[in-house]
Amino acid sequence: MAVLSAFGAMMDQKLRVLSAIKRSAYASVCPLHGASIGMHMRHSLDHCERAAAAVATLQDGRQPLLRYDVRER
């Protein structure tokens, strides 16, 4: 399935970014954007989780529902 291939490629990109930066850079907040790389990664992974949940509903035969406003913590 093309969606799963794209998801895998995104996860590979995230791992490459994380392995290429120092811990201090991961946690350092950019004054222009008010967020760190770590904060952006978490936000991005939240979206990936929501997309994966919607794909799972397709496999169950249910109507897919993609809701970015519902976040689990």
N, C-alpha and C positions, 0 to 999 in steps of 0.2 A: 504494500500500500504506500502510495507516494507521501501521504501525511506522516507515516512512521519514519520514512527515510529522511524527510525534512526535519523531523523532530530529533532524530539521531545526529544529523549534521549540526543542528543548533547546539546540542549538548556537547559535541566535540569541540565546537568553537569556544564555548564557555570554559571548558576544561583547559584549552590551550591558553586562553587569556589568564585564567587563574594560575596556571603553572609558570607564566611569564612575568608575573608581577610580584613585588615584595609585599609582605603582610602590611607594612606601614602604608603602602600605596592603596591597598585594598580598603583600609579603614579611614584614610584621609578624606575629609570632606572638601570638595571643590567649592571655593567661595562664589564662583559664578553661578553654579547650579544648586548649591545647598545640599548636595548629596555625595556619597562616596561610591566607589566602584562596587563595594559590597552591598550598599543599599540598592543600587541599580540592578545588580545580579538577583537579589531577592525579589524585587519587583518583576523583573523579567521571568524568573522561575514561577512566580504566582500566575502569570499569564500562560506559561507552558502547562502548568497543572490544570488550569481551566480548559485549555484546548484538549489536553489528554482526556479529561473527564467527558468532554463533548464527544470525542471519538469513541469512547467506551460505550456511550449510549447508542451509537450506530451499531455496534456489535451486538447489543442486546435487542436490537430491532425497535428501539424507542425513537421518538422524534428528538433529534439533537438539540441541545440547548447550551449555548455558550454565554455564560454570565460572568463578566469581569468585575461586577460590583459585589459579588459574594466571595469573600476571602476567609479562609480558615487560618486561625492563629493558634 
